[in-house]
Structures are given as C-alpha cells and as structure tokens.
C-alpha cells in the first residue's frame, strides 16, 4: 500500500486495528462487528486529496472490492 498524505486521527475503540499509520501508529484500517453486521473504518481519504498515491496503486480496485465483499459477508 502506498504512503498517505494525511488521515483522520481517531481513538482506538473496540475494533481490531489491522493497519496503522504515522509515527504514533494511529489506526488506518479498523474492522469489527455489530450484531450480525461487520464494520470497516478507513481513516484516510480514498480519493486524490490524501490518497493521491493510493488511488494510483495497482491494487486499489481490488482492495475496495474485497473490503466491500468482507463487510457484506461474502468472504471470510
């Protein structure tokens, strides 16, 4: 995954932090569940503002497709 130019600083909650960012190792991607649903939090910008290299990343489409499929319970 390419570097990001910024992100939203959030408090660590009950979710599982699967990707950290910055010197302070802040959450970038957090997953969890609520009831029977799944939740994914992405704290940067999936567009050219903070994610200019991210949107050009060769796995950008694959990342989002898999994220949506995971949240929708289509993959484990």
N, CA, C and O atoms as a MOPAC input file, in Angstrom:
PM7 MOZYME 1SCF
protein

 N      0.85600 1    -1.16800 1     0.00000 1
 C      0.00000 1     0.00000 1     0.00000 1
 C      0.90300 1     1.23200 1     0.00000 1
 O      1.83400 1     1.30900 1     0.80100 1
 N      0.64400 1     2.18900 1    -0.87900 1
 C      1.48100 1     3.39000 1    -0.93500 1
 C      1.27400 1     4.30800 1     0.27600 1
 O      0.30600 1     4.13900 1     1.01800 1
 N      2.16700 1     5.26700 1     0.47700 1
 C      2.01100 1     6.18400 1     1.61300 1
 C      0.82800 1     7.13500 1     1.42800 1
 O      0.38100 1     7.37300 1     0.30600 1
 N      0.33200 1     7.67200 1     2.53500 1
 C     -0.77500 1     8.62100 1     2.52700 1
 C     -0.26000 1     9.98800 1     2.95500 1
 O      0.70200 1    10.08400 1     3.71700 1
 N     -0.90100 1    11.04000 1     2.46700 1
 C     -0.50700 1    12.40300 1     2.80700 1
 C     -1.19600 1    12.89700 1     4.06900 1
 O     -0.84400 1    13.95700 1     4.58600 1
 N     -2.16400 1    12.15400 1     4.57200 1
 C     -2.86200 1    12.53800 1     5.79000 1
 C     -3.91300 1    11.51500 1     6.15700 1
 O     -4.19000 1    10.58000 1     5.40500 1
 N     -4.49300 1    11.71000 1     7.33000 1
 C     -5.53700 1    10.81600 1     7.81900 1
 C     -6.25300 1    11.48500 1     8.98000 1
 O     -5.75800 1    12.46200 1     9.54100 1
 N     -7.39900 1    10.96700 1     9.33300 1
 C     -8.15900 1    11.45400 1    10.48000 1
 C     -7.70500 1    10.70900 1    11.71900 1
 O     -7.72800 1     9.47900 1    11.75400 1
 N     -7.29600 1    11.44400 1    12.72500 1
 C     -6.84000 1    10.84200 1    13.97700 1
 C     -8.07500 1    10.41800 1    14.77100 1
 O     -8.97300 1    11.22400 1    15.01200 1
 N     -8.11100 1     9.15900 1    15.17100 1
 C     -9.25000 1     8.62500 1    15.92000 1
 C     -8.76600 1     7.90000 1    17.16700 1
 O     -7.60800 1     7.49000 1    17.24900 1
 N     -9.64900 1     7.74800 1    18.12400 1
 C     -9.34200 1     6.96800 1    19.31700 1
 C     -9.48300 1     5.48800 1    19.00100 1
 O    -10.32300 1     5.08700 1    18.19600 1
 N     -8.66300 1     4.70100 1    19.63500 1
 C     -8.79700 1     3.25300 1    19.48500 1
 C    -10.04000 1     2.81900 1    20.24100 1
 O    -10.21500 1     3.15300 1    21.41300 1
 N    -10.88500 1     2.08800 1    19.57500 1
 C    -12.10100 1     1.59300 1    20.19300 1
 C    -12.01700 1     0.10100 1    20.41300 1
 O    -10.95600 1    -0.43400 1    20.73600 1
 N    -13.11700 1    -0.55200 1    20.24100 1
 C    -13.16800 1    -1.99800 1    20.46900 1
 C    -12.81200 1    -2.80600 1    19.23800 1
 O    -12.61500 1    -4.01700 1    19.34000 1
 N    -12.72200 1    -2.17000 1    18.07500 1
 C    -12.41500 1    -2.89300 1    16.84900 1
 C    -10.97500 1    -3.37800 1    16.80500 1
 O    -10.15100 1    -3.01600 1    17.64600 1
 N    -10.69500 1    -4.19400 1    15.81800 1
 C     -9.34600 1    -4.72600 1    15.61600 1
 C     -8.60700 1    -3.85100 1    14.61000 1
 O     -9.00600 1    -3.75900 1    13.44900 1
 N     -7.54000 1    -3.21300 1    15.05200 1
 C     -6.73200 1    -2.38100 1    14.16000 1
 C     -5.90100 1    -3.32400 1    13.30100 1
 O     -5.08000 1    -4.08500 1    13.81400 1
 N     -6.12000 1    -3.26800 1    11.98300 1
 C     -5.35600 1    -4.16700 1    11.11700 1
 C     -4.27000 1    -3.44800 1    10.32800 1
 O     -3.36000 1    -4.08800 1     9.80200 1
 N     -4.36100 1    -2.09600 1    10.23900 1
 C     -3.29800 1    -1.30700 1     9.61700 1
 C     -3.13400 1    -0.02900 1    10.42900 1
 O     -4.11400 1     0.64000 1    10.75700 1
 N     -1.89400 1     0.29900 1    10.75000 1
 C     -1.57800 1     1.52300 1    11.49300 1
 C     -0.84900 1     2.49500 1    10.57900 1
 O     -0.29900 1     2.11100 1     9.54700 1
 N     -0.85700 1     3.78100 1    10.98400 1
 C     -0.22700 1     4.81500 1    10.17000 1
 C      0.46800 1     5.83700 1    11.07000 1
 O      0.05600 1     6.04700 1    12.21000 1
 N      1.50100 1     6.45600 1    10.56300 1
 C      2.18800 1     7.53400 1    11.26900 1
 C      3.12900 1     7.05400 1    12.34900 1
 O      3.15900 1     5.87900 1    12.71400 1
 N      3.89700 1     8.00700 1    12.84600 1
 C      4.87300 1     7.70400 1    13.89200 1
 C      4.21000 1     7.22600 1    15.17400 1
 O      4.78800 1     6.43900 1    15.92400 1
 N      2.99300 1     7.70300 1    15.42200 1
 C      2.27500 1     7.30600 1    16.64100 1
 C      1.46700 1     6.02500 1    16.45800 1
 O      0.75300 1     5.59400 1    17.36300 1
 N      1.58700 1     5.42600 1    15.28300 1
 C      0.90300 1     4.16400 1    14.97400 1
 C     -0.60000 1     4.27900 1    15.22200 1
 O     -1.20300 1     3.46100 1    15.91600 1
 N     -1.18400 1     5.32200 1    14.63100 1
 C     -2.62400 1     5.53100 1    14.72300 1
 C     -3.35700 1     4.54200 1    13.82200 1
 O     -2.77900 1     4.04100 1    12.85700 1
 N     -4.62000 1     4.25600 1    14.12400 1
 C     -5.38800 1     3.34300 1    13.27800 1
 C     -5.60700 1     3.92300 1    11.87700 1
 O     -5.98700 1     5.08500 1    11.73800 1
 N     -5.37100 1     3.12200 1    10.85100 1
 C     -5.71200 1     3.47800 1     9.47300 1
 C     -6.90700 1     2.64500 1     9.02600 1
 O     -7.86100 1     3.16800 1     8.45000 1
 N     -6.84400 1     1.34100 1     9.29600 1
 C     -7.96300 1     0.45600 1     8.97200 1
 C     -8.32000 1    -0.33900 1    10.21800 1
 O     -7.46800 1    -0.98200 1    10.83100 1
 N     -9.59300 1    -0.28200 1    10.57900 1
 C    -10.10700 1    -0.98900 1    11.74900 1
 C    -11.31000 1    -1.80900 1    11.30300 1
 O    -12.14900 1    -1.32900 1    10.54100 1
 N    -11.38900 1    -3.04500 1    11.77900 1
 C    -12.54200 1    -3.88500 1    11.46900 1
 C    -13.20500 1    -4.32200 1    12.77200 1
 O    -12.58200 1    -4.34500 1    13.83300 1
 N    -14.45900 1    -4.66100 1    12.66300 1
 C    -15.18600 1    -5.11700 1    13.82800 1
 C    -16.55100 1    -5.62100 1    13.43200 1
 O    -16.84100 1    -5.81700 1    12.25200 1
 N    -17.38100 1    -5.82900 1    14.42300 1
 C    -18.73200 1    -6.29600 1    14.15500 1
 C    -19.70200 1    -5.58800 1    15.08700 1
 O    -19.33000 1    -5.06800 1    16.14000 1
 N    -20.95000 1    -5.58700 1    14.66300 1
 C    -22.03800 1    -5.03800 1    15.47100 1
 C    -23.25800 1    -5.89700 1    15.17800 1
 O    -23.76900 1    -5.91200 1    14.05800 1
 N    -23.70900 1    -6.60200 1    16.18500 1
 C    -24.79700 1    -7.55600 1    15.94400 1
 C    -24.32000 1    -8.60200 1    14.95600 1
 O    -23.27900 1    -9.22700 1    15.16100 1
 N    -25.06600 1    -8.79400 1    13.89600 1
 C    -24.66700 1    -9.74100 1    12.85400 1
 C    -23.91100 1    -9.06300 1    11.72200 1
 O    -23.50800 1    -9.72300 1    10.76500 1
 N    -23.71400 1    -7.73700 1    11.82100 1
 C    -23.04700 1    -6.99200 1    10.75500 1
 C    -21.55900 1    -6.82700 1    10.99500 1
 O    -21.05700 1    -7.02700 1    12.10100 1
 N    -20.87700 1    -6.46000 1     9.93900 1
 C    -19.44700 1    -6.17000 1    10.00600 1
 C    -19.21400 1    -4.69500 1     9.73000 1
 O    -19.98900 1    -4.04600 1     9.02800 1
 N    -18.13200 1    -4.18200 1    10.29400 1
 C    -17.79200 1    -2.77000 1    10.16600 1
 C    -16.33500 1    -2.65700 1     9.74400 1
 O    -15.47800 1    -3.40000 1    10.22200 1
 N    -16.06400 1    -1.71700 1     8.84200 1
 C    -14.68300 1    -1.38900 1     8.48600 1
 C    -14.55700 1     0.13100 1     8.49600 1
 O    -15.37800 1     0.83900 1     7.91300 1
 N    -13.52200 1     0.61700 1     9.16500 1
 C    -13.23700 1     2.04900 1     9.21600 1
 C    -11.92400 1     2.28900 1     8.49100 1
 O    -10.92800 1     1.61300 1     8.74600 1
 N    -11.93200 1     3.25300 1     7.59100 1
 C    -10.73800 1     3.66300 1     6.85000 1
 C    -10.54400 1     5.13800 1     7.15200 1
 O    -11.37900 1     5.95400 1     6.76000 1
 N     -9.46200 1     5.50900 1     7.84100 1
 C     -9.33900 1     6.86200 1     8.37200 1
 C     -8.63800 1     7.86000 1     7.45100 1
 O     -8.44800 1     9.01200 1     7.84100 1
 N     -8.25500 1     7.45700 1     6.25800 1
 C     -7.65900 1     8.41500 1     5.33500 1
 C     -8.67300 1     8.77100 1     4.25600 1
 O     -9.87600 1     8.59600 1     4.44900 1
 N     -8.19900 1     9.26100 1     3.14200 1
 C     -9.04400 1     9.69900 1     2.04500 1
 C     -8.87000 1     8.73300 1     0.88300 1
 O     -7.75800 1     8.59000 1     0.37300 1
 N     -9.93900 1     8.06400 1     0.44900 1
 C     -9.80700 1     7.12900 1    -0.66600 1
 C     -9.76500 1     7.83900 1    -2.01400 1
 O     -9.86700 1     7.19000 1    -3.05600 1
 N     -9.61900 1     9.14500 1    -2.00900 1
 C     -9.57600 1     9.95100 1    -3.22800 1
 C     -8.24500 1    10.70300 1    -3.30200 1
 O     -7.41700 1    10.57100 1    -2.40000 1
 N     -8.02800 1    11.48200 1    -4.35100 1
 C     -6.72400 1    12.11700 1    -4.54000 1
 C     -6.25900 1    13.11400 1    -3.47100 1
 O     -5.08100 1    13.46900 1    -3.47900 1
 N     -7.09700 1    13.57800 1    -2.56900 1
 C     -6.64800 1    14.56800 1    -1.57900 1
 C     -5.47900 1    14.02400 1    -0.74000 1
 O     -4.33800 1    14.44200 1    -0.93300 1
 N     -5.75600 1    13.10000 1     0.18400 1
 C     -4.68900 1    12.49500 1     0.99500 1
 C     -4.17000 1    11.20900 1     0.37700 1
 O     -3.08100 1    10.74500 1     0.71400 1
 N     -4.93800 1    10.64700 1    -0.51200 1
 C     -4.58000 1     9.33900 1    -1.05900 1
 C     -4.14700 1     9.38300 1    -2.50800 1
 O     -4.48000 1     8.48300 1    -3.27900 1
 N     -3.40700 1    10.41800 1    -2.89500 1
 C     -3.03400 1    10.55700 1    -4.30800 1
 C     -2.26800 1     9.34300 1    -4.83200 1
 O     -2.50200 1     8.90800 1    -5.96000 1
 N     -1.36900 1     8.79700 1    -4.03600 1
 C     -0.67100 1     7.57900 1    -4.45200 1
 C     -1.55200 1     6.35400 1    -4.31500 1
 O     -1.41000 1     5.39000 1    -5.06700 1
 N     -2.46000 1     6.39400 1    -3.35800 1
 C     -3.35900 1     5.26500 1    -3.09400 1
 C     -4.28100 1     5.01400 1    -4.28100 1
 O     -4.47300 1     3.86500 1    -4.67800 1
 N     -4.85700 1     6.07500 1    -4.85500 1
 C     -5.78300 1     5.88400 1    -5.97000 1
 C     -5.06800 1     5.40000 1    -7.22600 1
 O     -5.70500 1     4.86400 1    -8.13300 1
 N     -3.75400 1     5.58300 1    -7.28600 1
 C     -2.97200 1     5.10500 1    -8.43500 1
 C     -2.36700 1     3.72300 1    -8.18200 1
 O     -1.75900 1     3.13600 1    -9.07600 1
 N     -2.53300 1     3.21800 1    -6.98700 1
 C     -1.98800 1     1.91900 1    -6.59400 1
 C     -2.60900 1     0.82400 1    -7.45100 1
 O     -3.81200 1     0.84200 1    -7.70800 1
 N     -1.80400 1    -0.11400 1    -7.88700 1
 C     -2.28900 1    -1.18000 1    -8.77400 1
 C     -3.35800 1    -2.05900 1    -8.12500 1
 O     -4.15400 1    -2.67300 1    -8.83500 1
 N     -3.39400 1    -2.13100 1    -6.79800 1
 C     -4.38700 1    -2.95400 1    -6.10300 1
 C     -5.53600 1    -2.14700 1    -5.50700 1
 O     -6.29500 1    -2.67000 1    -4.69200 1
 N     -5.67400 1    -0.87600 1    -5.90100 1
 C     -6.72400 1    -0.00500 1    -5.36100 1
 C     -8.12100 1    -0.61100 1    -5.53700 1
 O     -8.86600 1    -0.74200 1    -4.56700 1
 N     -8.47000 1    -0.97600 1    -6.75800 1
 C     -9.79600 1    -1.55400 1    -7.01900 1
 C     -9.98800 1    -2.87500 1    -6.29200 1
 O    -11.05800 1    -3.13400 1    -5.74100 1
 N     -8.97400 1    -3.69700 1    -6.28900 1
 C     -9.04300 1    -4.99200 1    -5.60100 1
 C     -9.24300 1    -4.79600 1    -4.09900 1
 O    -10.02900 1    -5.51000 1    -3.47600 1
 N     -8.52000 1    -3.81600 1    -3.51100 1
 C     -8.66200 1    -3.52800 1    -2.08100 1
 C    -10.11200 1    -3.20100 1    -1.74300 1
 O    -10.68900 1    -3.80600 1    -0.83900 1
 N    -10.70900 1    -2.24100 1    -2.46900 1
 C    -12.07800 1    -1.82400 1    -2.16200 1
 C    -13.09500 1    -2.91900 1    -2.45900 1
 O    -14.06300 1    -3.07600 1    -1.71500 1
 N    -12.89400 1    -3.67200 1    -3.52700 1
 C    -13.81200 1    -4.77600 1    -3.83500 1
 C    -13.79400 1    -5.82000 1    -2.72100 1
 O    -14.84700 1    -6.30000 1    -2.30200 1
 N    -12.61500 1    -6.16700 1    -2.24700 1
 C    -12.51100 1    -7.14700 1    -1.16000 1
 C    -13.05600 1    -6.58300 1     0.14600 1
 O    -13.67700 1    -7.31400 1     0.91700 1
 N    -12.83500 1    -5.29500 1     0.40900 1
 C    -13.35800 1    -4.67200 1     1.63000 1
 C    -14.88400 1    -4.72200 1     1.64100 1
 O    -15.48900 1    -5.08100 1     2.65100 1
 N    -15.49400 1    -4.36800 1     0.53700 1
 C    -16.96000 1    -4.38600 1     0.45100 1
 C    -17.48400 1    -5.80800 1     0.55900 1
 O    -18.48300 1    -6.05000 1     1.23500 1
 N    -16.82900 1    -6.73900 1    -0.09400 1
 C    -17.25300 1    -8.14600 1    -0.01200 1
 C    -17.12100 1    -8.67200 1     1.41300 1
 O    -17.96500 1    -9.44500 1     1.86600 1
 N    -16.07100 1    -8.26200 1     2.12400 1
 C    -15.89600 1    -8.70400 1     3.51200 1
 C    -17.00600 1    -8.13000 1     4.38400 1
 O    -17.61800 1    -8.86100 1     5.16200 1
 N    -17.27200 1    -6.83700 1     4.26500 1
 C    -18.32600 1    -6.21100 1     5.06600 1
 C    -19.68300 1    -6.85100 1     4.76400 1
 O    -20.51700 1    -6.98700 1     5.65900 1
 N    -19.90400 1    -7.24100 1     3.51300 1
 C    -21.17100 1    -7.84900 1     3.09500 1
 C    -21.24100 1    -9.34200 1     3.41200 1
 O    -22.19100 1   -10.00800 1     2.99800 1
 N    -20.27200 1    -9.87400 1     4.12600 1
 C    -20.21300 1   -11.29800 1     4.49300 1
 C    -20.07100 1   -12.21800 1     3.28300 1
 O    -20.44300 1   -13.38900 1     3.35600 1
 N    -19.54600 1   -11.71400 1     2.18600 1
 C    -19.35400 1   -12.57400 1     1.02300 1
 C    -18.03600 1   -13.34700 1     1.09000 1
 O    -17.87000 1   -14.36100 1     0.41200 1
 N    -17.08900 1   -12.85600 1     1.92200 1
 C    -15.83400 1   -13.57300 1     2.14300 1
 C    -15.53400 1   -13.56800 1     3.63900 1
 O    -15.97700 1   -12.68900 1     4.37900 1
 N    -14.77900 1   -14.56100 1     4.05800 1
 C    -14.45000 1   -14.69000 1     5.48600 1
 C    -13.33500 1   -13.77100 1     5.88100 1
 O    -12.93400 1   -13.75200 1     7.04400 1

